[in-house]
Amino acid sequence: MDIDIHSWSPDLPVSGITSLLHSAYAPLAGIGFRYLATHQDDSVTFQRLSAGWSFLAYAAGSVVGTISLRGPDRTNDCAWYRDSKVFSFGQFGVLPECQRRGVGRLLIDFVERRAVEEGALELALDTAEGAVHLIRWYHRLGYRQVDLVS
């Protein structure tokens, strides 16, 4: 699958991205996780896409994935996110039919490089404690647990 990654622009419609996120997170919702991406509306999608640098993965001209990179978050409950050299990513999803085909990894590799370009020394993310399969995958990518936050 050939993937192109482009920056999201506020003039692009967000309804397709909202739908992509709902679809990508539906299996997690189905087992009881209530990530914001399972139910956010277009206004929340727009707000979250606008909060940093957001990117879209395209295959054959269609959006198949999304990810957003943010700088340090001085208001976060987790001290790690407030560190001036720690950036984070979120709003991360890949269409179910494109999962397990390398799209997510390409998006993470892309934001890791971008974070370094912007001055980050580390890149953080959060996920539900019970999402063991996701935690294992992030560990395989080199991420580590630094905190638990309610």
Order of alpha helices (4+ residues) and beta strands (2+ residues): beta-alpha-alpha-beta-beta-alpha-beta-alpha-beta-alpha
